[in-house]
Amino acid sequence: MTAMEMMMADSGSRFVGDTSTALLRTIAEVLDIRRVFPRVSEIVKPVLPHDALVLVFLDQAGRVTLEAQSVDDLPQHGWRARTDGKEYAIVSDLRRPSARLAGWEPAIADTLIAAGYRSVLSVRGTACHQVMHLEFVSRTVDAYTPADLPAAQHVAAYVSLAVAHEQLAVAEGTRAEARGRSERVDARVRALADKGEAVPSHGRMIGRSDAWQRVLTRALRVAPTDTTVFLQGESGTGKEVVARFIHHASPRKDGPFVAINCAALPEQLLESELFGYERGAFTGAHQSKAGQIELASRGVLFLDEVSEMSLTAQAKFLRFLQEREFQRLGGTRTQKANVRVIAASNCDLRQAVANGTFREDLFYRLQVFDIPLPALRERASDIPLLAAQFLSEMREVTGGRAATLADAARDALQAHDWPGNVRELRNVLERAAILCDDGVIEPCHLCLHAKAAPAPPHDLGTMERQTIENVLRQTDWNKAKAARQLGLTRTQLYVRLRRYGLDPHA
């Protein structure tokens, strides 16, 4: 054994014999080694003299952060890890440019020199695959030699162990928090299944079916965040009810909930409603008006039938989503808006993108977190629960008594196709509750229209009637929208409604 090897072995044995127990006891007291780092320094000094002890981490992006130091006169920023891959480095005198530790910012060395430090021993370690460097800094020139390396590596090994324990504890805490969050969501979904949660002026979130509980789970998971939500479902499936539920379960529940039906407003009016306008922005703008985005500040903006936005309005709304800022029509001042956006559509936006009627970039901005809403026919097992809740809410309509369903009526409800979904179910039950005399709803009280049979190819009148009826159902009986889709004027549509008996007011 050479003299150098004997010196290194002696240094390592002295460290184990004199220092290990005290060092282990110290780092075992706490998970965060930063809290006891000065004590670690004092324990190690008899074996490896130094005036300052420094711990720096190297992340996956190559950035270095100062994690701990034993004294206060060291620079806080500018530390860099070596990139040469060596396990250690020794700087004999920081004042010699050729001897400075490779990779340090010049300002770091200058600061150390100004504070009276002269030499450095740096050893490399890892903690849970994260690279760390432990730096022993001395005010003495030529304070370190290779003989000090075993002791320094022993200290680095203990520090690495302490850091690894801390990281594992943090990771386990994160996993435990995630498990707790998941268990709380599951428990709340079970609680909501039978009685639901009241959504102001919009009923309850009720349903035991797997399809509906998936909706509840996703809604509860996204509610505490500010993430943009997109609700996809047929007309009448309860998109606004789910949007209000998310708002009610979120930190923004004390803020406003502002809803806009994009299909009900023409292009120019939609833009002015969204962004507001300044006086004189257009003919008739006699005074300034705040838009719905401003009114929804610190709350939720719900855009129903967002697929009906014009491409021009889509471009302007996209900028708002990206920057969270906007200008009123006719204005020059840019305004910030603290608003959460929930959008909904009964159309397939992917198909709309493919057809060129909806911007692809806006599509991806809206579909950050999507919640598909099942049609009522896909959750038929929920119909009795929904019916019981609706009938209970209709006591005022029925003179204070709650109507009930006969078994045959319940079977008829569950067998129906429900093209109008939950909205149609409520309307059917309200009519039935008025018609039944003894408080029991029978099948004869239910107005359930059977699905029309396909019209013969030569019967043009039947085909026209079926086409108009289908479009009316798709548009929630919005006659202006239906006329646009059919390529008719309103007068032409009204003539056909009366001809085919589709106008309930005729």
C-alpha positions in Angstrom: 0.0 0.0 0.0 1.4 3.4 -0.9 1.7 6.3 1.5 -1.2 8.1 -0.2 -3.5 5.0 0.0 -2.6 4.6 3.7 -3.5 8.2 4.4 -6.9 7.9 2.6 -7.7 4.6 4.4 -6.9 6.3 7.7 -9.1 9.2 7.0 -12.0 6.9 6.2 -11.6 4.8 9.3 -11.3 7.9 11.5 -14.6 9.2 10.0 -16.4 5.9 10.7 -15.1 5.6 14.1 -15.5 9.2 15.4 -18.3 10.7 13.4 -20.9 8.3 12.0 -23.0 7.8 15.1 -23.4 11.6 15.8 -24.1 12.3 12.1 -26.7 9.6 11.8 -28.4 10.7 15.0 -28.5 14.3 13.7 -29.9 13.6 10.2 -32.5 11.1 11.6 -34.1 13.7 13.7 -35.7 15.6 10.8 -36.8 14.9 7.2 -35.5 18.2 6.0 -31.7 18.2 6.2 -31.6 22.0 5.7 -32.8 22.4 9.2 -29.7 20.7 10.7 -27.1 21.5 8.0 -25.1 23.8 10.4 -25.0 20.9 12.9 -23.8 18.5 10.2 -21.0 20.9 9.5 -20.0 21.1 13.1 -20.0 17.3 13.5 -17.8 16.8 10.4 -15.3 19.6 11.1 -13.0 17.5 13.5 -12.5 14.9 10.7 -12.6 17.2 7.7 -11.8 20.9 8.7 -13.7 23.5 6.7 -15.2 27.0 7.3 -18.4 26.5 5.2 -20.4 23.6 3.9 -22.6 23.9 0.8 -25.2 21.6 -0.8 -26.3 22.2 -4.4 -28.7 20.2 -6.6 -28.6 19.7 -10.3 -32.1 19.1 -11.9 -32.8 17.3 -15.2 -32.8 20.6 -17.1 -29.2 21.3 -15.9 -30.2 24.1 -13.5 -28.4 24.3 -10.2 -30.1 25.4 -7.0 -28.4 26.2 -3.6 -30.2 23.9 -1.2 -28.4 24.3 2.0 -25.4 26.2 3.6 -23.9 26.2 7.0 -23.0 29.9 7.1 -24.7 33.1 5.8 -21.9 34.8 3.9 -22.1 32.6 0.8 -23.6 33.8 -2.5 -27.2 32.6 -3.0 -27.2 32.5 -6.8 -24.8 31.6 -9.6 -23.7 28.1 -8.4 -23.2 25.7 -11.2 -22.4 22.0 -11.2 -19.4 20.5 -12.9 -20.0 19.0 -16.3 -16.8 17.0 -16.5 -18.4 13.9 -14.9 -15.7 13.6 -12.3 -16.5 12.4 -8.8 -14.6 15.2 -7.1 -12.6 18.3 -7.7 -10.1 20.3 -5.6 -9.3 24.0 -5.8 -6.1 24.9 -4.0 -6.5 28.7 -4.3 -9.5 30.5 -5.7 -7.3 33.5 -6.5 -5.5 31.5 -9.2 -7.7 31.6 -12.4 -6.3 28.3 -13.6 -7.3 26.6 -10.3 -10.9 27.8 -10.1 -13.5 25.1 -10.1 -14.7 24.5 -13.6 -18.2 25.6 -14.3 -18.5 28.3 -11.6 -19.7 31.8 -12.5 -16.8 34.2 -12.0 -19.0 36.2 -9.6 -19.2 33.1 -7.3 -15.5 32.8 -7.0 -15.1 36.6 -6.6 -17.7 36.6 -3.8 -16.0 33.7 -2.0 -12.6 35.4 -2.3 -14.0 38.7 -1.0 -15.4 36.8 2.0 -12.0 35.3 2.7 -12.4 31.8 1.3 -9.5 30.3 -0.6 -9.8 26.6 -1.3 -12.6 24.1 -2.1 -13.2 20.4 -2.1 -16.2 19.3 -4.1 -17.7 15.7 -4.2 -20.5 14.4 -6.3 -23.4 12.3 -5.0 -26.9 11.2 -6.0 -30.2 11.1 -4.2 -33.0 9.2 -5.9 -31.3 9.8 -9.3 -30.9 13.5 -8.6 -27.3 14.7 -8.9 -26.0 16.7 -5.9 -22.6 18.3 -5.1 -21.3 18.8 -1.5 -18.8 21.6 -1.3 -16.3 22.0 1.6 -15.0 25.6 1.6 -11.9 26.7 3.6 -10.3 30.1 4.3 -6.9 28.3 4.1 -4.9 28.0 1.0 -4.2 24.3 -0.1 -6.5 23.1 2.7 -7.5 19.9 0.8 -5.6 17.0 -0.7 -6.8 13.6 -2.2 -6.3 12.1 1.3 -9.4 14.1 2.4 -11.6 12.5 -0.3 -12.8 9.4 1.6 -14.1 11.5 4.5 -15.8 13.9 2.1 -17.4 11.0 0.3 -18.6 9.5 3.6 -20.3 12.8 4.5 -21.8 13.1 1.0 -23.2 9.5 1.3 -25.0 10.4 4.6 -26.3 13.6 3.1 -27.5 11.7 0.0 -29.3 9.2 2.3 -31.0 12.0 4.2 -32.1 13.8 1.0 -33.4 10.5 -0.5 -35.5 9.8 2.6 -36.9 13.3 2.4 -37.8 12.9 -1.3 -39.4 9.5 -0.6 -41.4 11.0 2.2 -42.6 13.9 0.0 -43.5 11.5 -2.8 -45.5 9.3 -0.3 -47.2 12.3 1.1 -48.2 13.3 -2.5 -49.5 9.8 -3.2 -51.4 9.8 0.1 -53.0 13.1 -0.7 -54.0 11.9 -4.1 -55.5 8.8 -2.6 -57.4 10.9 -0.1 -58.6 13.2 -2.8 -59.8 10.2 -4.9 -61.6 8.7 -1.9 -63.3 12.0 -1.1 -64.5 12.3 -4.7 -65.8 8.7 -4.7 -67.6 9.3 -1.4 -69.3 12.4 -2.7 -70.3 10.7 -5.9 -72.0 8.0 -3.9 -73.7 10.6 -1.7 -75.0 12.5 -4.8 -76.2 9.3 -6.6 -79.6 9.2 -4.8 -80.4 12.7 -3.6 -78.1 14.7 -5.8 -76.8 18.2 -4.9 -79.1 21.2 -5.4 -78.0 23.4 -8.2 -79.7 26.8 -7.7 -82.8 27.1 -9.9 -81.8 24.1 -12.0 -82.7 20.9 -10.1 -80.3 18.3 -8.8 -77.5 16.1 -10.0 -79.1 12.7 -9.6 -78.2 9.3 -11.1 -77.0 5.9 -10.0 -76.1 4.7 -13.5 -72.4 4.1 -14.3 -72.7 6.6 -17.2 -74.0 9.4 -14.9 -71.5 8.6 -12.1 -68.7 9.1 -14.6 -70.1 12.5 -15.2 -70.2 13.3 -11.5 -66.7 12.0 -10.9 -65.2 14.1 -13.7 -67.2 17.2 -12.7 -66.0 16.9 -9.1 -62.4 16.4 -10.1 -62.3 19.5 -12.3 -64.4 21.7 -10.1 -61.7 22.9 -7.7 -59.4 24.0 -10.6 -59.7 26.9 -13.1 -59.4 24.6 -16.1 -61.5 25.3 -19.1 -64.3 22.6 -19.4 -66.1 21.4 -22.5 -69.5 19.7 -22.1 -70.6 17.5 -25.1 -74.1 16.0 -25.2 -77.4 15.9 -27.0 -79.9 18.7 -26.4 -81.7 18.3 -23.1 -79.0 16.1 -21.4 -78.4 18.8 -18.7 -75.3 20.6 -19.9 -76.1 23.8 -18.1 -77.0 21.9 -14.9 -73.6 20.3 -15.0 -71.9 23.7 -15.7 -73.7 25.2 -12.7 -72.8 22.3 -10.5 -69.1 22.7 -11.4 -69.4 26.4 -10.5 -71.3 25.7 -7.3 -68.5 23.1 -6.3 -65.6 25.4 -7.1 -63.8 28.2 -5.3 -65.6 30.6 -7.6 -69.0 29.7 -6.2 -69.5 33.2 -4.7 -68.8 34.8 -8.0 -71.3 35.2 -10.8 -72.5 32.5 -13.3 -73.1 34.1 -16.6 -74.7 32.0 -19.4 -74.8 32.9 -23.1 -76.6 30.9 -25.8 -74.5 31.5 -28.8 -77.2 30.1 -31.1 -79.7 32.7 -30.0 -77.7 35.7 -31.0 -76.6 36.9 -34.5 -72.9 37.5 -35.1 -72.8 41.3 -34.4 -74.9 41.0 -31.3 -72.9 38.1 -29.9 -69.7 40.0 -30.1 -71.1 43.1 -28.4 -72.7 40.8 -25.7 -69.4 39.0 -25.0 -67.0 42.0 -25.1 -69.3 45.0 -24.5 -69.0 48.2 -26.4 -68.1 51.9 -26.1 -70.4 54.7 -26.8 -70.6 55.3 -30.6 -69.2 51.9 -31.5 -72.1 51.4 -33.8 -75.4 52.9 -34.7 -77.6 52.9 -31.6 -74.7 52.6 -29.1 -75.7 55.7 -27.2 -73.8 54.7 -24.0 -71.1 52.3 -23.0 -72.1 48.8 -21.9 -70.1 46.1 -20.1 -70.0 42.7 -21.8 -70.7 39.3 -20.3 -67.0 38.6 -19.9 -66.7 41.6 -17.6 -69.9 40.7 -15.8 -68.5 37.2 -15.2 -65.4 38.5 -13.4 -64.2 36.2 -10.6 -66.9 33.7 -11.7 -67.8 31.5 -14.6 -68.7 32.3 -18.2 -70.9 29.5 -19.7 -71.1 29.4 -23.5 -73.9 27.2 -24.7 -74.0 25.9 -28.3 -70.5 27.3 -28.8 -70.5 25.6 -32.2 -72.9 28.3 -33.5 -70.3 31.1 -33.1 -69.3 32.7 -36.4 -65.7 32.3 -37.5 -65.0 36.0 -36.8 -66.4 35.7 -33.3 -64.4 32.5 -32.8 -61.1 34.3 -33.7 -61.8 37.1 -31.2 -62.8 34.7 -28.5 -59.7 32.6 -29.1 -57.5 35.6 -28.3 -59.4 36.1 -25.1 -58.9 32.5 -24.1 -55.2 32.7 -24.9 -54.4 36.0 -23.2 -57.3 36.4 -20.8 -57.7 40.0 -22.1 -60.1 41.8 -24.5 -61.2 45.1 -25.8 -64.8 46.4 -25.9 -66.1 47.1 -29.4 -65.1 50.5 -30.4 -62.6 50.7 -27.5 -58.8 51.0 -27.4 -58.2 50.0 -23.8 -57.2 46.4 -23.2 -58.9 44.9 -20.1 -58.0 41.8 -18.1 -60.6 39.3 -17.1 -60.4 36.8 -14.3 -63.0 34.4 -15.7 -63.3 30.6 -15.9 -64.8 29.3 -19.2 -67.2 26.4 -19.5 -68.4 25.7 -23.1 -71.0 23.3 -24.3 -72.4 21.9 -27.6 -74.8 19.3 -28.9 -72.7 19.0 -32.1 -69.6 17.0 -32.8 -66.9 19.8 -32.8 -64.4 17.5 -34.4 -66.7 17.1 -37.4 -67.3 20.9 -37.4 -63.5 21.4 -37.5 -63.4 18.9 -40.4 -66.2 20.8 -42.2 -64.4 24.1 -41.8 -67.1 25.7 -39.6 -65.1 25.7 -36.4 -61.5 26.7 -35.8 -59.2 23.9 -34.9 -57.1 26.1 -32.5 -60.2 27.1 -30.6 -61.3 23.5 -30.5 -58.2 22.5 -28.7 -58.4 25.5 -26.4 -61.9 24.5 -25.3 -61.3 20.8 -25.0 -58.8 21.0 -22.2 -61.1 18.9 -20.0 -64.1 17.4 -21.7 -67.1 15.8 -20.0 -69.3 13.7 -22.4 -72.9 13.7 -21.2 -74.9 10.5 -21.8 -78.3 10.6 -23.5 -81.2 9.6 -21.2 -81.8 6.4 -23.2 -78.2 5.5 -22.2 -79.1 5.8 -18.5 -82.6 4.4 -18.4 -82.1 3.1 -14.9 -82.0 6.7 -13.7 -85.4 7.5 -15.0 -87.3 6.5 -11.8 -85.0 8.6 -9.6 -85.3 11.6 -11.9 -89.1 11.1 -12.2 -89.5 11.0 -8.4 -87.4 14.2 -8.0 -89.3 16.0 -10.7 -92.7 15.1 -9.3 -91.6 16.2 -5.9 -90.6 19.6 -7.3 -94.0 19.9 -9.0 -96.1 20.0 -5.9 -97.1 23.6 -6.6 -98.4 22.6 -10.1 -100.4 19.7 -8.6 -101.9 21.7 -5.7 -99.5 20.8 -3.0 -99.6 17.0 -3.5 -96.8 14.9 -5.0 -98.0 12.7 -7.8 -96.7 9.1 -8.0 -96.1 6.8 -10.9 -98.0 3.6 -11.5 -95.8 0.6 -12.3 -97.1 0.5 -15.9 -96.3 4.2 -16.3 -92.8 3.7 -14.9 -92.2 0.9 -17.4 -93.5 3.1 -20.2 -91.1 5.8 -19.3 -88.1 3.5 -19.2 -89.1 2.0 -22.6 -89.3 5.4 -24.3 -86.5 6.6 -26.6 -86.4 10.1 -25.2 -85.1 12.2 -28.1 -85.5 15.3 -26.0 -83.7 13.6 -23.0 -84.1 14.9 -19.5 -85.9 18.1 -20.6 -88.5 16.0 -22.4 -89.0 13.8 -19.4 -89.7 16.7 -17.1 -92.2 18.2 -19.6 -94.0 14.8 -19.9 -94.2 14.4 -16.2 -95.5 18.0 -15.6 -98.3 17.4 -18.1 -99.1 14.0 -16.6 -99.1 15.5 -13.0 -101.8 18.0 -14.2 -103.9 15.4 -15.9 -104.0 12.7 -13.2 -106.9 13.2 -10.8 -106.1 10.8 -8.0 -102.3 11.6 -7.8 -101.3 8.4 -9.6 -99.9 8.8 -13.1 -101.0 6.0 -15.5 -99.7 5.3 -19.0 -102.8 7.2 -20.4 -101.6 10.4 -18.8 -98.1 10.2 -20.5 -97.7 12.0 -23.8 -95.1 9.8 -25.4 -94.8 10.1 -29.1 -93.6 7.0 -30.8 -90.7 7.4 -33.2 -92.1 8.1 -36.6 -91.7 5.3 -39.2 -89.6 6.1 -42.2 -91.7 7.8 -44.9 -92.1 6.1 -48.3 -89.7 7.5 -50.9 -92.6 8.8 -53.0 -94.4 10.6 -50.0 -92.7 14.0 -50.2 -95.1 15.6 -47.7 -94.4 13.0 -45.1 -90.6 13.3 -45.7 -90.9 17.2 -45.4 -92.9 16.9 -42.2 -90.4 14.5 -40.7 -87.4 16.6 -41.7 -88.9 19.8 -40.2 -89.8 17.9 -37.0 -86.3 16.5 -36.7 -84.6 19.9 -37.2 -87.0 21.4 -34.6 -86.0 18.8 -32.1 -82.3 19.3 -32.8 -82.7 23.0 -32.2 -84.9 22.7 -29.1 -87.9 24.0 -31.1 -86.0 27.3 -31.8 -87.9 28.3 -34.9 -85.5 31.0 -36.1 -82.6 28.6 -35.9 -84.6 25.8 -37.5 -85.6 28.1 -40.4 -81.9 28.9 -41.0 -80.9 25.2 -41.0 -83.8 24.3 -43.4 -83.0 27.2 -45.7 -86.5 28.8 -45.2 -87.7 32.1 -44.2 -89.7 32.3 -40.9 -92.9 32.9 -42.8 -92.3 29.8 -44.9 -91.6 27.7 -41.8 -94.7 28.9 -40.0 -96.8 27.9 -43.1 -95.4 24.4 -43.0 -95.8 24.2 -39.2 -99.5 24.9 -39.5 -99.9 22.6 -42.5 -98.4 19.6 -40.7 -99.8 20.3 -37.3 -96.4 21.0 -35.7 -97.2 24.4 -34.3 -98.5 23.9 -30.7 -100.0 27.4 -30.7 -101.9 27.0 -33.9 
